[in-house]
Amino acid sequence: MSYKLGQNRRLLITTIVTLLIWGHIAWDYFHGGIPTHYLFHDANMPGIPNWLGGIVLPFFTYFLLYRMHKRIDSPNSKENVQQVVLSFLASALIAISISICFMNEIDVIDYIMGALFILAFFKPLYKAEYLLGWVLGSSFTFGAIIPIGFGSLICLLFFLFYKVGSGLGSLLKAKN
């Protein structure tokens, strides 16, 4: 059976993400107030309240789901929904582990990020499912806006790394 990422499924996933983010915001509101996150963890920088992520995250989720739909539902696609879901889950687990390490002040985040940068030369970590996994996995700790911005920049770097890695691989194959 072949699963597709049609309109109804995209709307269902976006609705679930919307309910979860607004449920988290409501919980924060009734338990001490909605937190504000600061760039570079510096209170002198402008603050980004979590409620702003509640507005942006549903649109961002739907946009990335649409990008995944356009890629995997095309007739000449070699990917399927199961591969995309596994990539999403791997990215979400990495983001959750980084968030846990950050909250508990465990100093392995640099090693995890370094491993991701090395892996980006060999695997296309810039795709939408990886970005969505990153954002959803780290939104609980950092809000939604900071992971969206940071994740988008990292995906741009991953794209460049992957293209450089692919180019070097093609060049080495051509010489042999």
Secondary structure, 3 states (H helix, E strand, C coil): CCCCCCHHHHHHHHHHHHHHHHHHHHHHHHCCCCCEEEHHHCCCCCEEEHHHHHHHHHHHHHHHHHHHHHHHCCCCCCCCHHHHHHHHHHHHHHHHHHHHHHHCCCCCHHHHHHHHHHHCCCCCCCCHHHHHHHHHHHHHHHCCHHHHHHHHHHHHHHHHHHHHHHHHHHHHHHHC
